[in-house]
Amino acid sequence: MRRLERYLALDWGERRIGLAISDPTGTIASPAGHILRRAGKRPPIAEVMRRAAALEARGFVAGLPLDEAGDETDRSREVRAVSATLEQRTGLPVVLVDERYTTAIALRAVRELGGKTKDRAGDVDSLAATVLLQHALRLAEHEHSGAEGVRPGTGEHDDER
């Protein structure tokens, strides 16, 4: 992932896709809403592309929903396929990042701030995308400095998988 770029993060869920955008320097992640998915319908790639264009994204960070052991899931295979389609249709890079624990981190943050999560699933998904993107931005910063990355919500280094 290159620094000094604006990335759109995708927290790909069954019902919603949480979105977050980085600032133009690729330093800070902010929530950017969510996209509702319709059951049984194709992934809303065109809407993701519209949002990316509107937010002037220069690349994507897609959360890879692996299982607890770090193995592929049906959803992670879907994310890989969507990521390949996004790269092909937009010409923009897609970086896949382990998203385990991002939703749990987002839920915990809302609760610690005294907020309620009931009827706020879209906000939680967007916050999870923000956690994911901030993690990816940190990894990119460490990559450029030669430091190792740590998966969100764990003390484990990315090379321990």
DSSP file (Angstrom, degrees, kcal/mol; ACC not computed):
  #  RESIDUE AA STRUCTURE BP1 BP2  ACC     N-H-->O    O-->H-N    N-H-->O    O-->H-N    TCO  KAPPA ALPHA  PHI   PSI    X-CA   Y-CA   Z-CA
    1    1 A M              0   0    0      0, 0.0     2,-0.3     0, 0.0   142,-0.0   0.000 360.0 360.0 360.0 130.2    0.0    0.0    0.0
    2    2 A R        -     0   0    0      1,-0.1     3,-0.3     2,-0.0   139,-0.1  -0.630 360.0-127.2 -86.9 142.3    1.4    3.4   -1.0
    3    3 A R  S    S+     0   0    0     -2,-0.3    23,-0.2     1,-0.2     3,-0.1  -0.289  88.2  44.7 -75.2 170.6    1.4    6.3    1.4
    4    4 A L  S    S+     0   0    0     21,-1.6     2,-0.3     1,-0.2    22,-0.3   0.868  90.4 116.5  60.3  40.6    0.0    9.6    0.4
    5    5 A E        -     0   0    0     -3,-0.3     2,-0.7    20,-0.2    -1,-0.2  -0.934  67.0-122.5-133.2 158.0   -3.1    8.1   -1.1
    6    6 A R        -     0   0    0     -2,-0.3    52,-4.1    50,-0.2    53,-0.6  -0.909  34.8-170.7-103.4 113.8   -6.8    8.2   -0.4
    7    7 A Y  E     -a   59   0A   0     -2,-0.7    15,-2.1    16,-0.3     2,-0.5  -0.830  18.1-145.9-109.8 143.9   -8.2    4.7    0.2
    8    8 A L  E     -aB  60  21A   0     51,-2.3    53,-2.2    -2,-0.3     2,-0.3  -0.941  20.0-149.0-104.3 122.4  -11.8    3.5    0.6
    9    9 A A  E     -aB  61  20A   0     11,-3.3    11,-1.3    -2,-0.5     2,-0.5  -0.713   5.6-156.8 -94.2 144.4  -12.1    0.6    3.1
   10   10 A L  E     -aB  62  19A   0     51,-2.8    53,-2.7    -2,-0.3     2,-0.9  -0.972  10.4-167.9-123.5 116.3  -14.8   -2.1    2.7
   11   11 A D  E     - B   0  18A   0      7,-2.8     7,-2.3    -2,-0.5     2,-0.6  -0.844  26.7-151.0-100.4  94.1  -16.0   -4.1    5.6
   12   12 A W  E     + B   0  17A   0     -2,-0.9     2,-0.2    51,-0.3     5,-0.2  -0.545  24.8 167.1 -79.7 112.7  -17.9   -6.7    3.6
   13   13 A G        -     0   0    0      3,-1.6    -1,-0.0    -2,-0.6    -2,-0.0  -0.678  47.9-108.5-118.6 174.9  -20.9   -8.2    5.4
   14   14 A E  S    S+     0   0    0     -2,-0.2     3,-0.1     1,-0.1    -1,-0.1   0.876 117.1  19.4 -69.7 -38.7  -23.9  -10.3    4.5
   15   15 A R  S    S+     0   0    0      1,-0.2    22,-3.3    21,-0.1     2,-0.3   0.726 131.6  18.1-104.2 -28.3  -26.4   -7.4    5.0
   16   16 A R  E     - C   0  36A   0     20,-0.3    -3,-1.6    -5,-0.1     2,-0.5  -0.956  57.5-138.5-143.0 158.3  -24.2   -4.3    4.8
   17   17 A I  E     -BC  12  35A   0     18,-2.3    18,-1.9    -2,-0.3    -5,-0.2  -0.971  25.8-144.5-118.1 112.7  -20.8   -3.1    3.6
   18   18 A G  E     -BC  11  34A   0     -7,-2.3    -7,-2.8    -2,-0.5     2,-0.4  -0.542  17.4-155.8 -75.8 142.5  -19.2   -0.7    6.0
   19   19 A L  E     +B   10   0A   0     14,-2.7    13,-2.7    -2,-0.2    14,-0.4  -0.921  18.1 171.2-123.1 145.5  -17.2    2.1    4.4
   20   20 A A  E     -BC   9  31A   0    -11,-1.3   -11,-3.3    -2,-0.4     2,-0.4  -0.980  14.2-154.3-145.9 152.0  -14.4    4.3    5.6
   21   21 A I  E     -BC   8  30A   0      9,-2.6     9,-2.4    -2,-0.3     2,-0.2  -0.966  10.5-135.9-129.0 144.2  -12.1    6.7    3.8
   22   22 A S  E     - C   0  29A   0    -15,-2.1     7,-0.2    -2,-0.4   112,-0.0  -0.598  31.2-102.0 -91.5 160.2   -8.6    7.9    4.5
   23   23 A D    >   -     0   0    0      5,-1.9     3,-2.3    -2,-0.2   -16,-0.3  -0.287  46.7 -92.7 -70.0 167.5   -7.6   11.5    4.3
   24   24 A P  T 3  S+     0   0    0      0, 0.0    -1,-0.1     0, 0.0    -2,-0.0   0.709 126.7  55.4 -60.3 -19.8   -5.6   12.5    1.2
   25   25 A T  T 3  S-     0   0    0    -21,-0.1   -21,-1.6     3,-0.1   -20,-0.2   0.526 110.0-121.0 -89.5  -4.2   -2.3   11.8    2.9
   26   26 A G  S <  S+     0   0    0     -3,-2.3     3,-0.1   -22,-0.3   -20,-0.1   0.859  84.0 107.3  70.4  34.8   -3.3    8.3    3.8
   27   27 A T        +     0   0    0      1,-0.3     2,-0.4    -4,-0.1   114,-0.1   0.784  67.4  41.2-111.3 -43.0   -2.9    8.9    7.5
   28   28 A I        -     0   0    0    109,-0.0    -5,-1.9     2,-0.0     2,-0.4  -0.926  64.0-149.1-120.5 134.3   -6.3    9.1    9.2
   29   29 A A  E     -C   22   0A   0     -2,-0.4    -7,-0.2    -7,-0.2   101,-0.1  -0.815  16.0-176.0-100.7 140.6   -9.4    6.9    8.6
   30   30 A S  E     -C   21   0A   0     -9,-2.4    -9,-2.6    -2,-0.4   103,-0.0  -0.983  33.9 -97.7-133.9 145.9  -12.9    8.2    9.0
   31   31 A P  E     -C   20   0A   0      0, 0.0   -11,-0.3     0, 0.0    96,-0.1  -0.307  32.4-176.0 -59.2 145.1  -16.3    6.5    8.7
   32   32 A A  E     -     0   0A   0    -13,-2.7   -12,-0.2     1,-0.5     2,-0.1   0.002  42.2-103.5-134.9  28.4  -18.0    6.9    5.3
   33   33 A G  E     -     0   0A   0    -14,-0.4   -14,-2.7    90,-0.1    -1,-0.5  -0.438  39.9 -89.8  88.6-160.3  -21.3    5.3    5.7
   34   34 A H  E     -C   18   0A   0    -16,-0.2     2,-0.5    -2,-0.1   -16,-0.2  -0.966  16.4-128.9-152.3 164.2  -22.5    1.9    4.5
   35   35 A I  E     -C   17   0A   0    -18,-1.9   -18,-2.3    -2,-0.3     2,-0.3  -0.982  25.4-131.9-119.1 128.5  -24.1    0.2    1.6
   36   36 A L  E     -C   16   0A   0     -2,-0.5     2,-0.4   -20,-0.2   -20,-0.3  -0.598  18.7-147.8 -78.5 140.5  -27.1   -2.1    2.1
   37   37 A R        -     0   0    0    -22,-3.3     2,-0.5    -2,-0.3     5,-0.0  -0.832   7.7-134.5-105.3 147.1  -27.0   -5.5    0.4
   38   38 A R    >   -     0   0    0     -2,-0.4     3,-2.0     4,-0.3   -22,-0.0  -0.895  29.9-109.5-103.2 129.2  -30.1   -7.3   -0.8
   39   39 A A  T 3  S+     0   0    0     -2,-0.5     3,-0.1     1,-0.3   -24,-0.1  -0.256 100.5  11.5 -57.2 134.6  -30.3  -11.0    0.0
   40   40 A G  T 3  S+     0   0    0      1,-0.3    -1,-0.3    -3,-0.0     2,-0.2   0.461 104.2 114.5  79.1   0.7  -29.8  -13.2   -3.0
   41   41 A K  S <  S-     0   0    0     -3,-2.0    -1,-0.3     1,-0.1    -4,-0.0  -0.620  74.5 -91.0-102.0 162.3  -28.6  -10.4   -5.2
   42   42 A R        -     0   0    0     -2,-0.2    -4,-0.3     1,-0.1    -1,-0.1  -0.266  58.3 -81.0 -64.5 156.6  -25.2   -9.9   -6.8
   43   43 A P        -     0   0    0      0, 0.0     2,-2.3     0, 0.0     3,-0.3  -0.332  44.1-115.3 -58.4 141.2  -22.6   -7.9   -4.9
   44   44 A P     >  +     0   0    0      0, 0.0     4,-2.0     0, 0.0     5,-0.2  -0.336  58.4 149.8 -79.8  61.0  -23.2   -4.1   -5.3
   45   45 A I  H  >  +     0   0    0     -2,-2.3     4,-2.6     1,-0.2     5,-0.2   0.889  67.7  55.7 -62.7 -41.0  -20.0   -3.5   -7.1
   46   46 A A  H  > S+     0   0    0     -3,-0.3     4,-2.3     1,-0.2    -1,-0.2   0.897 108.6  48.3 -60.3 -40.0  -21.4   -0.5   -9.1
   47   47 A E  H  > S+     0   0    0      2,-0.2     4,-2.6     1,-0.2    -1,-0.2   0.891 109.7  52.0 -68.2 -38.3  -22.4    1.2   -5.9
   48   48 A V  H  X S+     0   0    0     -4,-2.0     4,-2.5     1,-0.2    -2,-0.2   0.923 110.8  48.9 -60.6 -43.3  -19.0    0.6   -4.4
   49   49 A M  H  X S+     0   0    0     -4,-2.6     4,-2.4     2,-0.2    -2,-0.2   0.897 110.1  51.0 -64.5 -40.4  -17.5    2.2   -7.5
   50   50 A R  H  X S+     0   0    0     -4,-2.3     4,-2.6     2,-0.2    -2,-0.2   0.931 111.8  47.0 -61.5 -45.6  -19.8    5.2   -7.3
   51   51 A R  H  X S+     0   0    0     -4,-2.6     4,-2.1     1,-0.2    -2,-0.2   0.910 111.0  52.1 -64.0 -41.1  -18.9    5.8   -3.7
   52   52 A A  H  <>S+     0   0    0     -4,-2.5     5,-2.7     1,-0.2     4,-0.4   0.921 111.9  46.2 -61.2 -43.7  -15.2    5.5   -4.5
   53   53 A A  H ><5S+     0   0    0     -4,-2.4     3,-1.1     1,-0.2    -2,-0.2   0.923 112.0  50.5 -64.9 -44.3  -15.5    8.0   -7.3
   54   54 A A  H 3<5S+     0   0    0     -4,-2.6    -1,-0.2     1,-0.3    -2,-0.2   0.842 114.8  43.8 -63.0 -33.5  -17.5   10.4   -5.1
   55   55 A L  T 3<5S-     0   0    0     -4,-2.1    -1,-0.3    -5,-0.2    -2,-0.2   0.403 110.8-123.3 -92.1   2.0  -15.0   10.2   -2.3
   56   56 A E  T < 5 -     0   0    0     -3,-1.1    -3,-0.2    -4,-0.4   -50,-0.2   0.863  43.7-179.3  58.4  40.3  -12.0   10.5   -4.8
   57   57 A A      < -     0   0    0     -5,-2.7   -50,-0.2    -6,-0.2    -1,-0.2  -0.428  24.3-165.5 -70.2 144.9  -10.5    7.2   -3.6
   58   58 A R  S    S-     0   0    0    -52,-4.1     2,-0.3     1,-0.2   -51,-0.2   0.209  72.2  -4.2-113.4   9.6   -7.3    6.1   -5.3
   59   59 A G  E     -a    7   0A   0    -53,-0.6   -51,-2.3    33,-0.2     2,-0.3  -0.944  69.2-112.9 175.7 171.7   -7.4    2.5   -4.0
   60   60 A F  E     -ad   8  94A   0     33,-2.7    35,-2.7    -2,-0.3     2,-0.5  -0.913   5.6-157.4-124.4 148.7   -9.4    0.1   -1.8
   61   61 A V  E     -ad   9  95A   0    -53,-2.2   -51,-2.8    -2,-0.3     2,-0.5  -0.987  20.7-166.2-120.2 117.1   -8.7   -1.8    1.4
   62   62 A A  E     -ad  10  96A   0     33,-2.6    35,-2.4    -2,-0.5     2,-0.3  -0.905  19.3-126.4-109.1 128.7  -11.0   -4.8    1.6
   63   63 A G  E     - d   0  97A   0    -53,-2.7   -51,-0.3    -2,-0.5    35,-0.2  -0.563  17.8-144.7 -72.0 129.1  -11.4   -6.7    4.9
   64   64 A L  E     - d   0  98A   0     33,-3.3     2,-1.9    -2,-0.3    35,-1.8  -0.849   8.8-148.4 -98.6 106.7  -10.7  -10.4    4.4
   65   65 A P        +     0   0    0      0, 0.0    11,-0.5     0, 0.0    10,-0.2  -0.503  28.3 170.7 -81.8  80.3  -13.1  -12.3    6.7
   66   66 A L        -     0   0    0     -2,-1.9     6,-0.2     1,-0.1     2,-0.0  -0.404  35.5-104.5 -79.9 162.5  -11.0  -15.3    7.7
   67   67 A D    >   -     0   0    0      4,-2.5     3,-2.4    -2,-0.1    -1,-0.1  -0.252  45.3 -85.2 -80.5 178.5  -12.2  -17.7   10.4
   68   68 A E  T 3  S+     0   0    0      1,-0.3    -1,-0.1     2,-0.1    -2,-0.1   0.806 131.0  51.3 -55.3 -32.6  -10.6  -17.8   13.9
   69   69 A A  T 3  S-     0   0    0      2,-0.1    -1,-0.3     1,-0.0    -3,-0.0   0.496 121.3-106.6 -84.3  -3.1   -7.9  -20.1   12.7
   70   70 A G  S <  S+     0   0    0     -3,-2.4     2,-0.2     1,-0.3    -2,-0.1   0.633  74.8 138.9  87.9  14.5   -7.0  -17.8    9.7
   71   71 A D        -     0   0    0      1,-0.1    -4,-2.5     0, 0.0    -1,-0.3  -0.531  59.0 -89.5 -91.9 160.2   -8.6  -20.1    7.1
   72   72 A E        -     0   0    0     -6,-0.2     2,-0.3    -2,-0.2    -1,-0.1  -0.252  40.9-167.0 -64.0 151.8  -10.7  -19.1    4.2
   73   73 A T     >  -     0   0    0     -8,-0.1     4,-2.0     1,-0.1     5,-0.2  -0.813  39.5 -99.3-129.2 171.6  -14.5  -18.8    4.5
   74   74 A D  H  > S+     0   0    0     -2,-0.3     4,-1.8     1,-0.2     5,-0.1   0.915 126.2  49.5 -58.1 -41.7  -17.3  -18.5    1.9
   75   75 A R  H  > S+     0   0    0      2,-0.2     4,-2.6     1,-0.2    -1,-0.2   0.880 107.3  53.2 -67.5 -38.1  -17.3  -14.7    2.6
   76   76 A S  H  > S+     0   0    0    -11,-0.5     4,-2.2     1,-0.2    -1,-0.2   0.879 108.5  50.6 -66.5 -34.9  -13.5  -14.4    2.2
   77   77 A R  H  X S+     0   0    0     -4,-2.0     4,-2.1     2,-0.2    -1,-0.2   0.896 110.4  50.1 -66.5 -38.4  -13.8  -16.1   -1.2
   78   78 A E  H  X S+     0   0    0     -4,-1.8     4,-2.8     2,-0.2     5,-0.2   0.921 109.8  50.5 -63.7 -43.4  -16.5  -13.6   -2.1
   79   79 A V  H  X S+     0   0    0     -4,-2.6     4,-2.7     1,-0.2    -2,-0.2   0.899 109.2  51.3 -62.0 -40.8  -14.3  -10.7   -1.0
   80   80 A R  H  X S+     0   0    0     -4,-2.2     4,-2.1     2,-0.2    -1,-0.2   0.920 112.2  46.4 -61.9 -42.8  -11.4  -12.0   -3.1
   81   81 A A  H  X S+     0   0    0     -4,-2.1     4,-2.1     2,-0.2    -2,-0.2   0.923 114.1  47.1 -65.9 -44.4  -13.7  -12.3   -6.2
   82   82 A V  H  X S+     0   0    0     -4,-2.8     4,-2.9     1,-0.2    -2,-0.2   0.905 110.6  53.4 -63.2 -41.2  -15.2   -8.8   -5.6
   83   83 A S  H  X S+     0   0    0     -4,-2.7     4,-2.5    -5,-0.2    -1,-0.2   0.910 108.3  49.1 -60.9 -43.1  -11.7   -7.4   -5.1
   84   84 A A  H  X S+     0   0    0     -4,-2.1     4,-2.3     2,-0.2    -1,-0.2   0.904 112.4  48.8 -62.9 -40.9  -10.5   -8.8   -8.4
   85   85 A T  H  X S+     0   0    0     -4,-2.1     4,-2.9     2,-0.2     5,-0.3   0.914 110.4  50.7 -65.6 -43.0  -13.5   -7.4  -10.2
   86   86 A L  H  X S+     0   0    0     -4,-2.9     4,-2.5     2,-0.2     6,-0.5   0.929 111.2  48.1 -60.3 -45.2  -13.0   -3.9   -8.6
   87   87 A E  H  X S+     0   0    0     -4,-2.5     4,-2.1     1,-0.2    -1,-0.2   0.927 114.9  46.2 -59.9 -44.3   -9.3   -3.9   -9.7
   88   88 A Q  H  < S+     0   0    0     -4,-2.3    -2,-0.2    -5,-0.2    -1,-0.2   0.916 118.3  40.1 -65.7 -44.4  -10.3   -4.9  -13.2
   89   89 A R  H  < S+     0   0    0     -4,-2.9    -1,-0.2     1,-0.1    -2,-0.2   0.780 128.5  28.6 -80.0 -27.2  -13.2   -2.4  -13.5
   90   90 A T  H  < S-     0   0    0     -4,-2.5    -3,-0.2    -5,-0.3    -2,-0.2   0.699  88.5-134.4-105.6 -22.9  -11.5    0.6  -11.9
   91   91 A G     <  +     0   0    0     -4,-2.1    -4,-0.2    -5,-0.5    -3,-0.1   0.545  65.6 127.7  75.8   6.2   -7.8    0.0  -12.5
   92   92 A L        -     0   0    0     -6,-0.5    -1,-0.3     1,-0.1    -2,-0.2  -0.689  65.4-104.9 -95.6 149.2   -7.3    0.9   -8.8
   93   93 A P        -     0   0    0      0, 0.0   -33,-2.7     0, 0.0     2,-0.5  -0.407  26.2-154.4 -71.4 147.7   -5.4   -1.3   -6.4
   94   94 A V  E     -d   60   0A   0    -35,-0.2     2,-0.5    -2,-0.1   -33,-0.2  -0.990   4.9-161.5-122.6 121.9   -7.2   -3.4   -3.8
   95   95 A V  E     -d   61   0A   0    -35,-2.7   -33,-2.6    -2,-0.5     2,-0.5  -0.904  10.1-145.9-103.7 125.5   -5.3   -4.4   -0.7
   96   96 A L  E     -d   62   0A   0     -2,-0.5     2,-0.4   -35,-0.2   -33,-0.2  -0.790  19.9-176.0 -92.7 130.8   -6.7   -7.3    1.3
   97   97 A V  E     -d   63   0A   0    -35,-2.4   -33,-3.3    -2,-0.5     2,-0.2  -0.989  34.9-104.4-131.3 135.8   -6.3   -7.0    5.1
   98   98 A D  E     -d   64   0A   0     -2,-0.4   -35,-0.1   -35,-0.2    60,-0.0  -0.378  34.3-172.7 -55.2 120.9   -7.2   -9.6    7.8
   99   99 A E    >   +     0   0    0    -35,-1.8     3,-2.2    -2,-0.2     4,-0.4   0.318  30.2 139.1-105.4   8.7  -10.4   -8.2    9.4
  100  100 A R  T 3  S+     0   0    0    -36,-0.4   -33,-0.1     1,-0.3   -36,-0.0  -0.289  76.3  10.0 -54.6 135.6  -10.8  -10.5   12.3
  101  101 A Y  T 3> S+     0   0    0     52,-0.1     4,-2.4     1,-0.1    -1,-0.3   0.296  91.9 113.6  80.5  -5.9  -11.9   -8.7   15.4
  102  102 A T  H <> S+     0   0    0     -3,-2.2     4,-2.3     1,-0.2     5,-0.1   0.912  80.0  45.8 -65.4 -39.9  -12.6   -5.3   13.7
  103  103 A T  H  > S+     0   0    0     -4,-0.4     4,-2.8     2,-0.2    -1,-0.2   0.907 112.6  51.0 -67.8 -39.6  -16.4   -5.6   14.4
  104  104 A A  H  > S+     0   0    0      2,-0.2     4,-2.4     1,-0.2    -2,-0.2   0.900 110.6  49.3 -62.8 -39.7  -15.7   -6.6   18.0
  105  105 A I  H  X S+     0   0    0     -4,-2.4     4,-2.4     2,-0.2    -2,-0.2   0.918 111.9  48.9 -64.0 -43.5  -13.4   -3.6   18.4
  106  106 A A  H  X S+     0   0    0     -4,-2.3     4,-2.2     2,-0.2    -2,-0.2   0.926 112.0  48.1 -63.1 -45.4  -16.0   -1.3   16.9
  107  107 A L  H  X S+     0   0    0     -4,-2.8     4,-2.3     1,-0.2    -2,-0.2   0.917 112.1  49.5 -61.0 -44.0  -18.7   -2.7   19.2
  108  108 A R  H  X S+     0   0    0     -4,-2.4     4,-2.8    -5,-0.2    -1,-0.2   0.904 109.4  52.2 -62.7 -41.5  -16.5   -2.3   22.2
  109  109 A A  H  X S+     0   0    0     -4,-2.4     4,-1.4     2,-0.2     6,-0.2   0.916 109.7  48.6 -62.3 -43.2  -15.6    1.3   21.3
  110  110 A V  H  <>S+     0   0    0     -4,-2.2     5,-2.7     1,-0.2     3,-0.2   0.932 114.4  45.8 -62.3 -45.7  -19.3    2.3   21.0
  111  111 A R  H ><5S+     0   0    0     -4,-2.3     3,-1.8     1,-0.2    -2,-0.2   0.898 109.0  54.6 -65.9 -40.4  -20.1    0.7   24.3
  112  112 A E  H 3<5S+     0   0    0     -4,-2.8    -1,-0.2     1,-0.3    -2,-0.2   0.798 106.2  53.2 -64.5 -27.1  -17.1    2.2   26.1
  113  113 A L  T 3<5S-     0   0    0     -4,-1.4    -1,-0.3    -3,-0.2    -2,-0.2   0.361 123.5-107.6 -87.1   5.5  -18.3    5.6   24.9
  114  114 A G  T < 5S+     0   0    0     -3,-1.8    -3,-0.2     1,-0.2    -2,-0.1   0.610  73.8 140.7  81.6  12.2  -21.7    4.9   26.5
  115  115 A G      < -     0   0    0     -5,-2.7     2,-0.4    -6,-0.2    -1,-0.2  -0.369  49.7-123.0 -85.7 165.9  -23.4    4.4   23.1
  116  116 A K        -     0   0    0      1,-0.1    -1,-0.0    -2,-0.1    -5,-0.0  -0.860   9.8-162.3-107.1 143.3  -26.0    1.9   22.1
  117  117 A T    >   +     0   0    0     -2,-0.4     3,-1.9     2,-0.1     7,-0.2   0.584  56.2 112.6 -99.3 -13.5  -25.5   -0.5   19.3
  118  118 A K  T 3  S+     0   0    0      1,-0.3    -2,-0.1     2,-0.1     0, 0.0  -0.398  92.9   2.5 -63.1 133.0  -29.2   -1.4   18.9
  119  119 A D  T 3  S+     0   0    0     -2,-0.1    -1,-0.3     1,-0.1     3,-0.1   0.703 112.8  93.1  62.7  21.9  -30.6   -0.1   15.5
  120  120 A R    <>  +     0   0    0     -3,-1.9     4,-2.3     1,-0.1     3,-0.2  -0.037  37.0 128.8-129.8  31.3  -27.1    1.2   14.6
  121  121 A A  H  > S+     0   0    0      1,-0.2     4,-2.6     2,-0.2     5,-0.2   0.877  74.1  52.8 -58.7 -40.5  -25.7   -1.7   12.6
  122  122 A G  H  > S+     0   0    0      2,-0.2     4,-2.2     1,-0.2    -1,-0.2   0.893 109.4  49.1 -62.8 -39.5  -24.8    0.5    9.7
  123  123 A D  H  > S+     0   0    0     -3,-0.2     4,-2.4     2,-0.2    -2,-0.2   0.902 111.4  49.6 -65.0 -40.8  -22.8    2.8   12.0
  124  124 A V  H  X S+     0   0    0     -4,-2.3     4,-2.6     2,-0.2    -2,-0.2   0.910 110.3  50.4 -64.5 -42.0  -21.1   -0.2   13.6
  125  125 A D  H  X S+     0   0    0     -4,-2.6     4,-2.1     2,-0.2    -2,-0.2   0.900 111.5  48.2 -63.4 -40.2  -20.2   -1.6   10.1
  126  126 A S  H  X S+     0   0    0     -4,-2.2     4,-1.8     2,-0.2    -2,-0.2   0.893 112.0  49.2 -66.8 -39.2  -18.8    1.8    9.1
  127  127 A L  H  X S+     0   0    0     -4,-2.4     4,-2.4     2,-0.2    -2,-0.2   0.885 108.7  53.1 -66.3 -38.1  -16.8    2.0   12.3
  128  128 A A  H  X S+     0   0    0     -4,-2.6     4,-2.5     1,-0.2    -2,-0.2   0.900 108.3  50.5 -62.3 -40.2  -15.5   -1.5   11.7
  129  129 A A  H  X S+     0   0    0     -4,-2.1     4,-2.7     2,-0.2    -1,-0.2   0.862 108.9  52.7 -63.8 -35.2  -14.3   -0.4    8.3
  130  130 A T  H  X S+     0   0    0     -4,-1.8     4,-2.8  -111,-0.2     5,-0.2   0.912 108.9  48.3 -66.4 -42.9  -12.6    2.6   10.0
  131  131 A V  H  X S+     0   0    0     -4,-2.4     4,-2.2     2,-0.2    -2,-0.2   0.930 113.2  49.2 -60.7 -45.6  -10.8    0.3   12.4
  132  132 A L  H  X S+     0   0    0     -4,-2.5     4,-2.3     1,-0.2    -2,-0.2   0.931 113.5  45.2 -58.9 -48.4   -9.8   -1.9    9.4
  133  133 A L  H  X S+     0   0    0     -4,-2.7     4,-2.7     2,-0.2     5,-0.2   0.908 111.1  51.5 -66.7 -42.6   -8.5    1.1    7.4
  134  134 A Q  H  X S+     0   0    0     -4,-2.8     4,-2.2     1,-0.2    -1,-0.2   0.901 110.8  50.2 -61.7 -38.6   -6.6    2.7   10.3
  135  135 A H  H  X S+     0   0    0     -4,-2.2     4,-2.6    -5,-0.2    -2,-0.2   0.929 110.9  48.5 -61.8 -45.9   -4.9   -0.7   10.8
  136  136 A A  H  X S+     0   0    0     -4,-2.3     4,-2.4     1,-0.2    -2,-0.2   0.888 110.6  51.0 -63.1 -39.1   -4.0   -0.9    7.1
  137  137 A L  H  X S+     0   0    0     -4,-2.7     4,-2.2     2,-0.2    -1,-0.2   0.900 110.3  49.4 -65.2 -40.1   -2.6    2.6    7.2
  138  138 A R  H  X S+     0   0    0     -4,-2.2     4,-2.7     2,-0.2    -2,-0.2   0.917 110.2  51.0 -63.0 -43.1   -0.5    1.7   10.3
  139  139 A L  H  X S+     0   0    0     -4,-2.6     4,-2.8     1,-0.2    -2,-0.2   0.916 109.7  49.9 -60.6 -42.6    0.8   -1.4    8.5
  140  140 A A  H  X S+     0   0    0     -4,-2.4     4,-1.9     2,-0.2    -1,-0.2   0.896 110.9  49.6 -62.9 -39.8    1.7    0.7    5.4
  141  141 A E  H  X S+     0   0    0     -4,-2.2     4,-1.2     2,-0.2    -2,-0.2   0.926 113.4  45.7 -63.8 -44.6    3.5    3.2    7.7
  142  142 A H  H  X>S+     0   0    0     -4,-2.7     5,-1.8     1,-0.2     4,-1.3   0.881 108.8  57.0 -65.2 -38.2    5.4    0.3    9.4
  143  143 A E  H  <5S+     0   0    0     -4,-2.8     3,-0.3     1,-0.2    -1,-0.2   0.904 108.3  46.7 -58.5 -42.5    6.2   -1.2    6.0
  144  144 A H  H  <5S+     0   0    0     -4,-1.9    -1,-0.2     1,-0.2    -2,-0.2   0.757 116.5  44.5 -72.8 -24.0    7.9    2.0    4.9
  145  145 A S  H  <5S-     0   0    0     -4,-1.2    -1,-0.2    -3,-0.2    -2,-0.2   0.524 114.5-114.2 -96.8  -6.3    9.8    2.2    8.2
  146  146 A G  T  <5S+     0   0    0     -4,-1.3    -3,-0.2    -3,-0.3    -4,-0.1   0.465  71.7 133.4  88.9   1.4   10.8   -1.5    8.2
  147  147 A A      < -     0   0    0     -5,-1.8    -1,-0.3    -6,-0.2     2,-0.2  -0.406  58.1-108.1 -82.3 162.2    8.7   -2.3   11.3
  148  148 A E        -     0   0    0     -2,-0.1     2,-0.2    -3,-0.1    -1,-0.1  -0.580  29.2-125.3 -87.5 153.2    6.4   -5.3   11.6
  149  149 A G        -     0   0    0     -2,-0.2     9,-1.8    -7,-0.0     2,-0.4  -0.616  13.4-146.9 -94.6 158.4    2.6   -5.0   11.6
  150  150 A V  B     -E  157   0B   0      7,-0.3     7,-0.2    -2,-0.2     3,-0.1  -0.984  23.4-113.6-124.1 136.1    0.2   -6.4   14.3
  151  151 A R    >   -     0   0    0      5,-2.2     3,-1.6    -2,-0.4     5,-0.2  -0.352  46.2 -91.7 -65.6 147.7   -3.3   -7.6   13.5
  152  152 A P  T 3  S+     0   0    0      0, 0.0    -1,-0.1     0, 0.0     3,-0.1  -0.344 107.5   9.9 -63.3 137.3   -6.1   -5.5   14.9
  153  153 A G  T 3  S+     0   0    0      1,-0.2     2,-0.3    -3,-0.1    -2,-0.1   0.513 116.9  82.0  77.3   4.2   -7.3   -6.5   18.4
  154  154 A T  S <  S-     0   0    0     -3,-1.6    -1,-0.2     2,-0.2    -4,-0.0  -0.829  74.3-134.3-131.1 170.4   -4.5   -9.0   18.9
  155  155 A G  S    S+     0   0    0     -2,-0.3     2,-0.3    -3,-0.1    -2,-0.0   0.249  72.3 116.4-102.3   9.7   -0.9   -8.9   20.0
  156  156 A E        -     0   0    0     -5,-0.2    -5,-2.2    -4,-0.1     2,-0.2  -0.592  63.7-129.5 -87.2 137.8    0.0  -11.2   17.1
  157  157 A H  B >   -E  150   0B   0     -2,-0.3     3,-2.1    -7,-0.2    -7,-0.3  -0.531  22.5-117.2 -80.4 151.4    2.3  -10.1   14.3
  158  158 A D  G >  S+     0   0    0     -9,-1.8     3,-0.9     1,-0.3    -1,-0.1   0.774 113.3  59.1 -60.2 -27.2    1.2  -10.6   10.8
  159  159 A D  G 3  S+     0   0    0    -10,-0.3    -1,-0.3     1,-0.2    -9,-0.1   0.438  88.1  76.2 -84.2   3.3    4.0  -12.9   10.1
  160  160 A E  G <         0   0    0     -3,-2.1    -1,-0.2     1,-0.2    -2,-0.2   0.518 360.0 360.0 -87.8  -5.9    2.9  -15.3   12.8
  161  161 A R    <         0   0    0     -3,-0.9    -1,-0.2    -4,-0.2    -2,-0.1   0.510 360.0 360.0 -71.6 360.0    0.1  -16.8   10.7
